[in-house]
Amino acid sequence: MSWAESLIKLANYELEALQKRVAEVARRRVQAEMALALLEATAEAESDYAKSNPEASLYHADFLAGMRQRKADALVQLGRIEVEEAGARDALAEAFEVQKKYELVAQNQRLAHARELARRENAELDEIGLRAARSQGPKAGPSLR
């Protein structure tokens, strides 16, 4: 295995790891979004309940204050996850670029090797042709006298 193929294998491994990381961060983002939606639905349901029950309306202001704080915390967490996801996606894109560079280097190496083999083969064929021409000796051709 050539060094270029080893680099490509390493790049593939890194790509797989980064793809898993992006998938995991995306899964966490979806979970955070669902938790935020659940908080909003809970707040709406509690507001509806407080409108229909006078005793619940006494505690509704405190509930809303707590809900606002939990929502703010959830939004901060979601923002952090989105930043992490953007970074993971950038790292993945960069890894794809690096892998492509390695593949181009390997391809250029293969082409250079094929050109060198063709050059050597042509040189050998030329040598065979020269030997054949020498072994036949000088031919009697038209005289210039």
CYANA upper distance limits for C-alpha pairs under 8 A (distance plus 0.5 A):
  1 MET  CA      5 GLU  CA      6.73
  1 MET  CA      6 SER  CA      7.36
  2 SER  CA      6 SER  CA      6.89
  3 TRP  CA      7 LEU  CA      6.74
  4 ALA  CA      8 ILE  CA      6.76
  4 ALA  CA    102 TYR  CA      7.04
  4 ALA  CA    103 GLU  CA      8.17
  4 ALA  CA    105 VAL  CA      7.53
  4 ALA  CA    106 ALA  CA      5.81
  5 GLU  CA      9 LYS  CA      6.70
  5 GLU  CA    106 ALA  CA      7.37
  6 SER  CA     10 LEU  CA      6.72
  7 LEU  CA     11 ALA  CA      6.56
  7 LEU  CA    102 TYR  CA      7.12
  8 ILE  CA     12 ASN  CA      6.59
  8 ILE  CA     99 GLN  CA      6.69
  8 ILE  CA    102 TYR  CA      6.42
  8 ILE  CA    103 GLU  CA      7.04
  9 LYS  CA     13 TYR  CA      6.74
 10 LEU  CA     14 GLU  CA      6.70
 11 ALA  CA     15 LEU  CA      6.57
 11 ALA  CA     95 ALA  CA      7.52
 11 ALA  CA     98 VAL  CA      7.83
 11 ALA  CA     99 GLN  CA      5.90
 12 ASN  CA     16 GLU  CA      6.69
 12 ASN  CA     99 GLN  CA      7.66
 13 TYR  CA     17 ALA  CA      6.79
 14 GLU  CA     18 LEU  CA      6.61
 14 GLU  CA     95 ALA  CA      7.75
 15 LEU  CA     19 GLN  CA      6.50
 15 LEU  CA     92 LEU  CA      7.03
 15 LEU  CA     95 ALA  CA      6.68
 15 LEU  CA     96 PHE  CA      7.49
 16 GLU  CA     20 LYS  CA      6.72
 17 ALA  CA     21 ARG  CA      6.75
 18 LEU  CA     22 VAL  CA      6.62
 18 LEU  CA     88 ALA  CA      7.48
 18 LEU  CA     91 ALA  CA      7.84
 18 LEU  CA     92 LEU  CA      6.21
 19 GLN  CA     23 ALA  CA      6.64
 19 GLN  CA     92 LEU  CA      7.34
 20 LYS  CA     24 GLU  CA      6.60
 21 ARG  CA     25 VAL  CA      6.63
 21 ARG  CA     88 ALA  CA      7.46
 22 VAL  CA     26 ALA  CA      6.51
 22 VAL  CA     85 GLU  CA      6.82
 22 VAL  CA     88 ALA  CA      6.14
 22 VAL  CA     89 ARG  CA      6.87
 23 ALA  CA     27 ARG  CA      6.61
 24 GLU  CA     28 ARG  CA      6.79
 25 VAL  CA     29 ARG  CA      6.66
 25 VAL  CA     81 ILE  CA      7.37
 25 VAL  CA     84 GLU  CA      7.77
 25 VAL  CA     85 GLU  CA      6.25
 26 ALA  CA     30 VAL  CA      6.73
 26 ALA  CA     85 GLU  CA      7.13
 27 ARG  CA     31 GLN  CA      6.76
 28 ARG  CA     32 ALA  CA      6.64
 28 ARG  CA     81 ILE  CA      7.83
 29 ARG  CA     33 GLU  CA      6.63
 29 ARG  CA     78 LEU  CA      6.90
 29 ARG  CA     81 ILE  CA      6.44
 29 ARG  CA     82 GLU  CA      7.34
 30 VAL  CA     34 MET  CA      6.62
 31 GLN  CA     35 ALA  CA      6.62
 32 ALA  CA     36 LEU  CA      6.68
 32 ALA  CA     74 ALA  CA      7.51
 32 ALA  CA     77 GLN  CA      7.98
 32 ALA  CA     78 LEU  CA      6.39
 33 GLU  CA     37 ALA  CA      6.69
 33 GLU  CA     78 LEU  CA      7.56
 34 MET  CA     38 LEU  CA      6.57
 35 ALA  CA     39 LEU  CA      6.70
 35 ALA  CA     74 ALA  CA      8.14
 36 LEU  CA     40 GLU  CA      6.81
 36 LEU  CA     71 LYS  CA      7.11
 36 LEU  CA     74 ALA  CA      6.70
 36 LEU  CA     75 LEU  CA      7.99
 37 ALA  CA     41 ALA  CA      6.64
 38 LEU  CA     42 THR  CA      6.52
 39 LEU  CA     43 ALA  CA      6.66
 39 LEU  CA     67 MET  CA      7.87
 39 LEU  CA     70 ARG  CA      8.43
 39 LEU  CA     71 LYS  CA      7.35
 40 GLU  CA     44 GLU  CA      6.69
 40 GLU  CA     71 LYS  CA      8.40
 41 ALA  CA     45 ALA  CA      6.61
 42 THR  CA     46 GLU  CA      6.54
 43 ALA  CA     47 SER  CA      6.60
 43 ALA  CA     64 LEU  CA      7.74
 43 ALA  CA     67 MET  CA      7.39
 44 GLU  CA     48 ASP  CA      6.78
 45 ALA  CA     49 TYR  CA      6.69
 46 GLU  CA     50 ALA  CA      6.53
 46 GLU  CA     60 HIS  CA      8.31
 47 SER  CA     51 LYS  CA      6.78
 47 SER  CA     60 HIS  CA      7.82
 48 ASP  CA     52 SER  CA      7.11
 49 TYR  CA     53 ASN  CA      6.59
 49 TYR  CA     56 ALA  CA      7.71
 50 ALA  CA     54 PRO  CA      7.09
 50 ALA  CA     55 GLU  CA      8.16
 50 ALA  CA     56 ALA  CA      5.40
 50 ALA  CA     57 SER  CA      4.99
 50 ALA  CA     60 HIS  CA      6.97
 51 LYS  CA     57 SER  CA      7.12
 53 ASN  CA     57 SER  CA      6.96
 54 PRO  CA     58 LEU  CA      7.39
 55 GLU  CA     59 TYR  CA      8.01
 56 ALA  CA     60 HIS  CA      6.69
 57 SER  CA     61 ALA  CA      8.09
 59 TYR  CA     63 PHE  CA      6.76
 60 HIS  CA     64 LEU  CA      6.58
 61 ALA  CA     65 ALA  CA      6.76
 62 ASP  CA     66 GLY  CA      6.76
 63 PHE  CA     67 MET  CA      6.51
 64 LEU  CA     68 ARG  CA      6.49
 65 ALA  CA     69 GLN  CA      6.91
 66 GLY  CA     70 ARG  CA      6.76
 67 MET  CA     71 LYS  CA      6.49
 68 ARG  CA     72 ALA  CA      6.56
 69 GLN  CA     73 ASP  CA      6.67
 70 ARG  CA     74 ALA  CA      6.57
 71 LYS  CA     75 LEU  CA      6.59
 72 ALA  CA     76 VAL  CA      6.70
 73 ASP  CA     77 GLN  CA      6.69
 74 ALA  CA     78 LEU  CA      6.53
 75 LEU  CA     79 GLY  CA      6.54
 76 VAL  CA     80 ARG  CA      6.79
 77 GLN  CA     81 ILE  CA      6.73
 78 LEU  CA     82 GLU  CA      6.63
 79 GLY  CA     83 VAL  CA      6.76
 80 ARG  CA     84 GLU  CA      6.66
 81 ILE  CA     85 GLU  CA      6.50
 82 GLU  CA     86 ALA  CA      6.63
 83 VAL  CA     87 GLY  CA      6.76
 84 GLU  CA     88 ALA  CA      6.62
 85 GLU  CA     89 ARG  CA      6.58
 86 ALA  CA     90 ASP  CA      6.64
 87 GLY  CA     91 ALA  CA      6.64
 88 ALA  CA     92 LEU  CA      6.63
 89 ARG  CA     93 ALA  CA      6.67
 90 ASP  CA     94 GLU  CA      6.68
 91 ALA  CA     95 ALA  CA      6.60
 92 LEU  CA     96 PHE  CA      6.74
 93 ALA  CA     97 GLU  CA      6.90
 94 GLU  CA     98 VAL  CA      6.77
 95 ALA  CA     99 GLN  CA      6.59
 96 PHE  CA    100 LYS  CA      6.66
 97 GLU  CA    101 LYS  CA      6.79
 98 VAL  CA    102 TYR  CA      6.82
 99 GLN  CA    103 GLU  CA      6.68
100 LYS  CA    104 LEU  CA      6.66
101 LYS  CA    105 VAL  CA      6.70
102 TYR  CA    106 ALA  CA      6.65
103 GLU  CA    107 GLN  CA      6.56
104 LEU  CA    108 ASN  CA      6.55
105 VAL  CA    109 GLN  CA      6.56
106 ALA  CA    110 ARG  CA      6.69
107 GLN  CA    111 LEU  CA      6.67
108 ASN  CA    112 ALA  CA      6.51
109 GLN  CA    113 HIS  CA      6.64
110 ARG  CA    114 ALA  CA      6.65
111 LEU  CA    115 ARG  CA      6.60
112 ALA  CA    116 GLU  CA      6.63
113 HIS  CA    117 LEU  CA      6.71
114 ALA  CA    118 ALA  CA      6.65
115 ARG  CA    119 ARG  CA      6.55
116 GLU  CA    120 ARG  CA      6.67
117 LEU  CA    121 GLU  CA      6.57
118 ALA  CA    122 ASN  CA      6.59
119 ARG  CA    123 ALA  CA      6.64
120 ARG  CA    124 GLU  CA      6.65
121 GLU  CA    125 LEU  CA      6.67
122 ASN  CA    126 ASP  CA      6.56
123 ALA  CA    127 GLU  CA      6.66
124 GLU  CA    128 ILE  CA      6.69
125 LEU  CA    129 GLY  CA      6.64
126 ASP  CA    130 LEU  CA      6.68
127 GLU  CA    131 ARG  CA      6.67
128 ILE  CA    132 ALA  CA      6.66
129 GLY  CA    133 ALA  CA      6.70
130 LEU  CA    134 ARG  CA      6.68
131 ARG  CA    135 SER  CA      6.61
132 ALA  CA    136 GLN  CA      6.97
133 ALA  CA    137 GLY  CA      7.32
134 ARG  CA    138 PRO  CA      8.26
